[in-house]
């Protein structure tokens, strides 16, 4: 196609994507009165062209998000993988649109990455947090579930905001626990850095869920926190990688038989 026709076609095609406000959304108010969100992306995934969903990404495309190949991506839980894959595909589909339309709303693409991050945190952290912090209380969802112990919390009650609150209040204990297990890299300072990155992701996800423009630049910051290593290491702030990868440490919290945090 001639370049001007190609640009017009890209803009028209992108305008057909649903906004994030068209998805079913669960809203939870945290202990500080801040609304946290969990968006259901299954309708978007099921509604797309099957060939588009089955198409594999090239190695150089996967490398942009820190993956060596599809095999490495496949090690993630299936529901994490499917949200990530669709998010990546929409990213590469929309990237040329952004170059001709700086006001492109990236929320439809970004929310898939946000959902993948939420699901990854659930997969990595729920089981062991329930075991080592059974009586720590979080805000529940629904009548009669104001503040509930972690041991009784349902999966849908674990949002990014929930994990953010837990790690903010219990990170030092988890750091001491990891040192007892001989994993000194994951000390109190590391958990603080991890929680800071997670908090940034949560705040960007909340911005994405609001009506209004979620810019390509907003999405770039989100993707940095999720997939890339810190570029600078400060004296009191450990250098950590993208939290989608670093979150795997959650599966190691209760492997040593250490009973006291």
C-alpha positions as CSV (number, residue, x, y, z in Angstrom):
1,X,0.0,0.0,0.0
2,X,1.1,3.6,-0.5
3,X,2.4,5.0,2.8
4,X,-0.4,7.5,3.3
5,X,-3.0,4.7,2.7
6,X,-1.1,2.4,5.1
7,X,-1.1,5.0,7.8
8,X,-4.8,5.7,7.4
9,X,-5.5,2.0,7.5
10,X,-3.5,1.5,10.7
11,X,-5.3,4.3,12.5
12,X,-8.7,3.0,11.4
13,X,-7.9,-0.5,12.4
14,X,-6.7,0.5,15.9
15,X,-9.9,2.5,16.5
16,X,-11.8,-0.8,16.4
17,X,-10.1,-2.1,19.5
18,X,-12.2,-2.0,22.7
19,X,-11.3,0.5,25.4
20,X,-10.3,-0.9,28.8
21,X,-13.6,0.4,30.3
22,X,-15.5,-2.2,28.2
23,X,-14.1,-5.1,30.2
24,X,-15.7,-6.6,33.3
25,X,-13.8,-5.0,36.3
26,X,-13.7,-5.9,40.0
27,X,-13.1,-2.9,42.2
28,X,-11.7,-3.4,45.7
29,X,-11.0,-0.6,48.2
30,X,-7.7,-1.1,50.1
31,X,-6.9,-0.2,53.7
32,X,-5.9,3.4,52.6
33,X,-9.2,4.0,50.8
34,X,-7.6,3.6,47.3
35,X,-9.6,1.7,44.7
36,X,-7.8,-1.3,43.3
37,X,-8.9,-3.1,40.1
38,X,-8.9,-6.6,38.6
39,X,-9.9,-6.7,34.9
40,X,-11.3,-9.8,33.2
41,X,-9.5,-10.1,29.8
42,X,-10.9,-13.5,28.8
43,X,-13.6,-12.0,26.5
44,X,-10.9,-10.1,24.5
45,X,-8.8,-13.2,24.1
46,X,-11.7,-15.3,23.0
47,X,-13.0,-12.7,20.6
48,X,-9.9,-12.3,18.5
49,X,-9.1,-14.1,15.2
50,X,-7.8,-17.6,15.9
51,X,-4.9,-17.3,13.4
52,X,-3.8,-14.2,15.2
53,X,-3.8,-16.0,18.5
54,X,-1.9,-19.0,17.1
55,X,0.8,-17.0,15.4
56,X,4.2,-17.3,17.2
57,X,6.4,-14.4,17.8
58,X,9.9,-14.1,16.3
59,X,12.9,-14.5,18.6
60,X,13.8,-10.8,18.3
61,X,10.3,-9.9,19.3
62,X,10.4,-12.1,22.4
63,X,13.8,-10.7,23.2
64,X,12.3,-7.2,23.5
65,X,10.4,-8.6,26.6
66,X,13.3,-10.5,28.0
67,X,12.5,-14.0,26.7
68,X,14.9,-16.2,24.8
69,X,12.3,-18.3,23.0
70,X,8.8,-19.6,23.1
71,X,10.0,-22.5,25.3
72,X,11.0,-20.1,28.0
73,X,7.7,-18.3,27.8
74,X,5.8,-21.6,28.0
75,X,7.3,-22.2,31.5
76,X,4.8,-19.6,32.8
77,X,1.3,-20.6,33.9
78,X,-1.0,-20.9,30.8
79,X,-3.2,-18.0,31.8
80,X,-0.1,-15.8,32.4
81,X,1.3,-16.9,29.0
82,X,-1.9,-16.2,27.0
83,X,-2.3,-12.7,28.4
84,X,1.4,-11.9,27.8
85,X,1.4,-13.3,24.2
86,X,-1.7,-11.4,23.2
87,X,-0.3,-8.2,24.9
88,X,3.0,-8.6,22.9
89,X,1.1,-9.2,19.6
90,X,-1.0,-6.1,20.1
91,X,2.1,-4.2,21.0
92,X,3.8,-5.0,17.7
93,X,0.5,-4.5,15.9
94,X,0.0,-1.0,17.4
95,X,3.6,0.2,17.5
96,X,3.5,1.5,13.9
97,X,0.1,3.2,14.7
98,X,1.7,5.1,17.6
99,X,4.3,6.5,15.1
100,X,1.6,8.2,13.2
101,X,-0.8,8.9,16.1
102,X,0.8,10.0,19.3
103,X,-2.6,10.1,21.0
104,X,-3.2,6.4,20.5
105,X,-4.9,4.9,23.6
106,X,-2.7,2.0,24.7
107,X,-5.1,0.7,27.4
108,X,-6.4,-2.3,25.5
109,X,-2.8,-3.5,25.0
110,X,-1.5,-2.5,28.5
111,X,-4.3,-4.1,30.4
112,X,-3.2,-7.5,29.1
113,X,0.3,-7.0,30.6
114,X,-1.3,-5.8,33.8
115,X,-3.5,-9.0,34.0
116,X,-0.5,-11.2,33.2
117,X,1.4,-9.5,36.1
118,X,-1.5,-10.0,38.5
119,X,-1.9,-13.7,37.5
120,X,1.9,-14.2,37.9
121,X,1.9,-12.8,41.4
122,X,-1.0,-15.1,42.3
123,X,0.7,-18.1,40.8
124,X,4.0,-17.4,42.6
125,X,2.9,-16.0,46.0
126,X,-0.6,-17.1,47.2
127,X,0.3,-20.6,48.4
128,X,3.4,-19.7,50.4
129,X,2.0,-16.4,51.8
130,X,-1.0,-18.3,53.1
131,X,1.3,-20.8,54.8
132,X,3.8,-18.4,56.4
133,X,1.4,-15.5,57.2
134,X,-1.9,-17.3,57.8
135,X,-3.3,-14.8,60.3
136,X,-2.2,-11.6,58.5
137,X,-5.4,-9.8,57.5
138,X,-6.4,-8.3,54.2
139,X,-9.5,-6.7,52.9
140,X,-12.0,-9.1,51.4
141,X,-14.7,-8.8,48.8
142,X,-18.4,-9.0,49.5
143,X,-20.7,-8.8,52.5
144,X,-19.2,-9.9,55.8
145,X,-15.7,-10.1,54.4
146,X,-14.2,-6.8,55.6
147,X,-10.9,-7.9,57.0
148,X,-10.0,-11.6,56.7
149,X,-6.9,-13.7,57.5
150,X,-4.8,-14.7,54.5
151,X,-5.5,-18.4,55.2
152,X,-9.2,-17.7,54.4
153,X,-8.7,-15.3,51.4
154,X,-10.1,-16.3,48.0
155,X,-8.1,-16.0,44.9
156,X,-10.1,-13.1,43.6
157,X,-9.2,-11.2,46.7
158,X,-5.5,-11.2,45.8
159,X,-5.1,-8.2,43.5
160,X,-1.9,-6.3,42.8
161,X,-2.9,-3.9,45.5
162,X,-3.3,-6.7,48.0
163,X,0.2,-8.0,47.3
164,X,1.5,-4.5,47.5
165,X,0.0,-4.0,51.0
166,X,1.3,-7.4,52.2
167,X,4.9,-6.8,50.9
168,X,4.9,-3.2,52.2
169,X,4.1,-4.4,55.7
170,X,5.8,-7.8,55.8
171,X,8.8,-7.3,53.4
172,X,11.3,-7.0,56.3
173,X,10.1,-10.3,57.7
174,X,10.3,-12.0,54.4
175,X,13.9,-10.6,53.9
176,X,15.0,-12.0,57.2
177,X,13.4,-15.3,56.3
178,X,15.3,-15.5,53.0
179,X,18.6,-14.8,54.8
180,X,17.9,-17.7,57.2
181,X,17.4,-19.9,54.1
182,X,20.8,-18.9,52.8
183,X,19.5,-16.6,50.1
184,X,21.0,-13.3,51.2
185,X,20.4,-11.5,47.9
186,X,16.7,-11.4,48.9
187,X,17.2,-9.3,52.0
188,X,15.0,-6.6,53.4
189,X,16.4,-4.0,51.0
190,X,15.6,-6.3,48.0
191,X,12.0,-6.8,49.1
192,X,11.7,-3.0,49.5
193,X,12.9,-2.5,45.9
194,X,10.6,-5.2,44.6
195,X,7.6,-3.7,46.4
196,X,8.4,-0.2,45.0
197,X,8.4,-1.7,41.4
198,X,5.2,-3.5,42.2
199,X,3.6,-0.4,43.5
200,X,4.5,1.5,40.3
201,X,2.8,-1.3,38.3
202,X,-0.3,-1.1,40.4
203,X,-0.5,2.6,40.1
204,X,-0.1,2.4,36.3
205,X,-2.7,-0.4,36.1
206,X,-5.1,1.8,38.1
207,X,-4.5,4.7,35.7
208,X,-5.1,2.3,32.8
209,X,-8.5,1.3,34.2
210,X,-9.8,4.8,34.4
211,X,-11.6,6.4,31.5
212,X,-9.3,8.7,29.5
213,X,-6.1,8.3,27.6
214,X,-3.5,5.8,28.7
215,X,-0.6,6.8,26.5
216,X,2.0,4.7,24.8
217,X,4.6,6.4,27.1
218,X,2.5,5.3,30.1
219,X,2.7,1.7,28.8
220,X,6.4,2.0,28.2
221,X,7.0,2.7,31.9
222,X,4.8,-0.2,32.8
223,X,6.7,-2.6,30.5
224,X,10.0,-1.4,32.0
225,X,9.0,-2.3,35.5
226,X,7.6,-5.6,34.4
227,X,10.4,-6.9,32.1
228,X,13.6,-4.9,32.3
229,X,16.5,-4.6,34.8
230,X,17.1,-1.4,36.8
231,X,19.6,0.7,34.9
232,X,21.0,2.3,38.0
233,X,22.0,0.8,41.4
234,X,21.8,3.2,44.3
235,X,23.7,2.7,47.5
236,X,20.7,1.6,49.5
237,X,18.6,0.3,46.6
238,X,19.5,-3.2,45.2
239,X,19.4,-3.6,41.5
240,X,16.6,-5.9,40.5
241,X,15.2,-7.2,37.3
242,X,11.7,-6.9,35.8
243,X,9.2,-8.0,38.5
244,X,7.5,-10.5,36.2
245,X,10.7,-12.5,36.4
246,X,11.7,-11.6,39.9
247,X,8.3,-12.7,41.2
248,X,9.4,-16.3,40.9
249,X,11.1,-15.9,44.3
250,X,7.6,-16.2,45.8
251,X,7.6,-19.9,45.1
252,X,10.7,-20.3,47.3
253,X,9.5,-18.6,50.4
254,X,8.5,-21.9,52.2
255,X,10.8,-24.4,50.7
256,X,13.4,-24.6,53.5
257,X,11.2,-25.7,56.4
258,X,11.8,-22.4,58.2
259,X,8.8,-21.9,60.4
260,X,9.4,-18.5,61.8
261,X,9.5,-15.3,59.8
